[in-house]
Amino acid sequence: MKDIDFIPEWYKANQNRKRRYHRQYILLASLLVVMMSWSFFIGQYVDRVHADVEDIQTIFETGKAKVEEGVRLQSEIASLQHQVRILDAATPRTNISAIIAELSYLIQDDIILSKLSFNNEEIKLDHEASSGPSGSIVQINASPQGNKASGVSLDPKRTRVVLTGIAAKPADAAALISRLEQSDYFQQVLPVYTKAKKIKEHDVTEFEIRCFVADYKIQK
């Protein structure tokens, strides 16, 4: 016996269309859920990456500040070391009062000084080394240009002493030169000049003597 279908075609088409719509809605909803989940995970990942970038930036800034501080400290240390070298070069090795005390001992009553000067000058390679017992070893560099900065010489210096005065007679001036030569505290004693002079009808000898304080030894 043959079945007779009394359901109209338009009804079947409408039901099929509703089923397609339902499947499409489910597919769109699923796609929306996937997109929202993906967006959430991407947002979390971006936040973590942003936090990591901020941490790296903080570490970089901290390291940069430490490097800059280190460079600044190194510059200050170099400047202080340079100032120390300048002070060492400018400060005499022997106290001036000790030099004056030795001169007072060597100069006798028959000699009057009119001028006593002390000057620092660079030590040259052709100068004789001191043989004094308290002499300090001085290093002489082959290239002095490297020891100069801001117009200040950092080369080792020695003290030049110049005595100008009058003696009762020429023998007294010669005796002073001899005592200076025999002293362990002076070297390279040189009479610059001696000449006769009359002071209040007294015949005296005017002299000038140059020597150096023997407080160093040259080490080439």
C-alpha positions as CSV (number, residue, x, y, z in Angstrom):
1,M,0.0,0.0,0.0
2,K,1.5,3.3,-1.0
3,D,1.9,6.1,1.7
4,I,0.4,9.4,0.9
5,D,2.3,12.5,2.2
6,F,-0.1,15.3,3.0
7,I,2.6,17.7,4.3
8,P,3.0,20.5,1.9
9,E,6.4,21.3,0.3
10,W,6.5,24.9,1.6
11,Y,6.3,23.5,5.2
12,K,9.2,21.2,4.6
13,A,11.3,24.0,3.1
14,N,10.5,26.2,6.0
15,Q,11.6,23.5,8.5
16,N,14.8,22.9,6.5
17,R,15.5,26.7,6.5
18,K,14.9,26.8,10.3
19,R,17.4,24.0,10.8
20,R,20.0,25.8,8.7
21,Y,19.5,29.0,10.6
22,H,19.9,27.1,13.9
23,R,23.2,25.5,12.7
24,Q,24.4,28.9,11.6
25,Y,23.5,30.5,14.9
26,I,25.4,27.7,16.8
27,L,28.4,28.1,14.5
28,L,28.5,31.9,14.9
29,A,28.1,31.5,18.7
30,S,30.9,29.0,18.8
31,L,33.1,31.3,16.7
32,L,32.3,34.2,19.0
33,V,33.2,32.2,22.0
34,V,36.5,31.2,20.4
35,M,37.3,34.8,19.4
36,M,36.5,36.0,22.9
37,S,38.6,33.3,24.5
38,W,41.5,34.1,22.0
39,S,41.2,37.8,22.7
40,F,41.3,37.2,26.5
41,F,44.4,35.0,26.2
42,I,46.1,37.5,23.8
43,G,45.3,40.3,26.2
44,Q,46.8,38.4,29.1
45,Y,49.9,37.6,27.0
46,V,50.2,41.3,26.0
47,D,49.9,42.4,29.6
48,R,52.7,39.9,30.6
49,V,54.9,41.1,27.7
50,H,54.3,44.7,28.6
51,A,55.2,44.0,32.3
52,D,58.3,42.2,31.1
53,V,59.3,45.1,28.9
54,E,58.8,47.5,31.8
55,D,60.9,45.3,34.0
56,I,63.6,45.2,31.4
57,Q,63.4,49.0,30.9
58,T,63.7,49.5,34.7
59,I,66.8,47.2,34.8
60,F,68.3,49.0,31.8
61,E,67.7,52.4,33.4
62,T,69.2,51.2,36.7
63,G,72.2,49.7,34.9
64,K,72.7,52.8,32.9
65,A,72.5,55.0,36.0
66,K,75.1,52.8,37.7
67,V,77.4,52.9,34.6
68,E,77.1,56.7,34.5
69,E,77.8,56.9,38.2
70,G,80.8,54.7,37.8
71,V,82.1,56.9,34.9
72,R,81.6,60.0,37.1
73,L,83.4,58.4,40.0
74,Q,86.3,57.3,37.8
75,S,86.5,60.9,36.4
76,E,86.5,62.3,40.0
77,I,89.2,59.8,41.1
78,A,91.4,60.7,38.1
79,S,90.9,64.4,38.9
80,L,91.8,63.8,42.5
81,Q,94.9,61.7,41.6
82,H,96.0,64.5,39.2
83,Q,95.6,67.0,42.0
84,V,97.6,64.8,44.4
85,R,100.4,64.5,41.8
86,I,100.4,68.3,41.4
87,L,100.6,68.8,45.2
88,D,103.4,66.2,45.4
89,A,105.3,68.0,42.7
90,A,104.8,71.4,44.3
91,T,105.5,70.4,47.9
92,P,109.2,70.5,48.8
93,R,110.6,67.2,50.2
94,T,112.5,69.0,52.9
95,N,110.9,71.5,55.3
96,I,112.2,75.1,54.7
97,S,112.7,75.6,58.4
98,A,115.2,72.7,58.4
99,I,117.1,74.2,55.6
100,I,117.3,77.6,57.3
101,A,118.4,75.9,60.5
102,E,121.3,74.2,58.7
103,L,122.3,77.5,57.0
104,S,122.2,79.2,60.4
105,Y,124.6,76.6,61.7
106,L,127.0,77.0,58.7
107,I,127.0,80.8,58.5
108,Q,129.5,82.4,61.0
109,D,129.4,85.8,62.7
110,D,131.7,87.3,60.1
111,I,129.0,86.9,57.4
112,I,125.8,88.9,56.9
113,L,123.2,87.8,54.5
114,S,121.2,90.4,52.6
115,K,119.1,88.0,50.6
116,L,118.2,84.3,50.9
117,S,116.0,82.8,48.2
118,F,114.5,79.4,47.6
119,N,113.2,78.3,44.2
120,N,111.9,75.0,42.8
121,E,113.2,73.9,39.4
122,E,112.9,70.7,37.4
123,I,115.5,68.1,37.8
124,K,117.4,67.4,34.6
125,L,119.1,64.2,33.6
126,D,122.6,65.8,33.5
127,H,122.4,66.9,37.1
128,E,124.4,65.1,39.7
129,A,122.6,62.8,42.1
130,S,122.6,63.7,45.8
131,S,124.7,61.8,48.2
132,G,122.9,63.0,51.3
133,P,121.8,60.5,53.8
134,S,118.2,61.5,53.7
135,G,117.9,61.8,49.9
136,S,114.7,60.5,48.3
137,I,114.8,58.5,45.1
138,V,113.4,60.6,42.2
139,Q,112.3,58.9,39.0
140,I,113.1,60.9,35.9
141,N,110.9,60.2,32.8
142,A,112.4,60.1,29.3
143,S,109.4,62.1,27.9
144,P,108.5,65.0,30.2
145,Q,105.7,66.2,27.8
146,G,103.5,63.4,29.1
147,N,103.7,64.8,32.7
148,K,102.3,68.3,31.9
149,A,98.6,69.2,32.2
150,S,96.9,72.6,32.4
151,G,100.3,74.3,32.2
152,V,101.5,72.7,35.5
153,S,104.6,70.6,35.3
154,L,104.5,67.3,37.2
155,D,108.2,66.6,36.7
156,P,110.2,66.1,40.0
157,K,111.7,69.3,41.3
158,R,114.6,70.3,43.6
159,T,115.1,73.3,45.7
160,R,117.7,75.8,44.6
161,V,119.2,78.0,47.3
162,V,120.8,81.4,46.6
163,L,122.7,83.3,49.3
164,T,123.6,86.9,48.8
165,G,125.5,88.9,51.4
166,I,128.8,90.4,52.6
167,A,131.8,88.9,54.3
168,A,134.4,90.6,56.4
169,K,137.1,89.4,54.0
170,P,137.3,87.1,51.0
171,A,138.6,84.2,53.1
172,D,135.3,84.3,55.1
173,A,133.2,83.8,51.9
174,A,135.5,81.0,50.8
175,A,135.1,79.4,54.2
176,L,131.4,79.5,53.8
177,I,131.6,77.9,50.4
178,S,133.8,75.1,51.9
179,R,131.3,74.5,54.8
180,L,128.4,74.3,52.3
181,E,130.4,71.7,50.2
182,Q,131.2,69.6,53.3
183,S,127.6,69.7,54.5
184,D,125.5,66.6,53.8
185,Y,122.4,68.8,53.1
186,F,123.7,70.8,50.1
187,Q,125.2,69.9,46.8
188,Q,126.6,71.6,43.6
189,V,127.8,74.6,45.6
190,L,128.8,77.3,43.1
191,P,130.1,80.9,43.8
192,V,128.2,83.1,41.4
193,Y,130.4,86.1,42.1
194,T,132.6,87.7,44.8
195,K,133.7,91.3,44.6
196,A,135.1,93.9,46.9
197,K,132.8,96.5,48.3
198,K,133.1,99.5,50.7
199,I,130.5,100.0,53.4
200,K,131.0,102.9,55.8
201,E,134.7,103.0,55.0
202,H,135.0,99.3,55.7
203,D,136.3,97.0,53.0
204,V,134.1,93.9,52.7
205,T,133.5,91.2,50.2
206,E,130.1,91.0,48.5
207,F,129.2,87.5,47.3
208,E,126.5,85.3,45.9
209,I,126.5,81.6,46.3
210,R,124.1,79.1,44.6
211,C,123.6,75.5,45.8
212,F,120.9,72.8,45.8
213,V,119.3,71.0,48.7
214,A,120.6,67.4,48.6
215,D,117.3,65.6,49.4
216,Y,117.0,63.4,46.3
217,K,118.8,60.8,44.2
218,I,118.3,60.4,40.5
219,Q,117.1,57.0,39.3
220,K,117.0,56.9,35.5
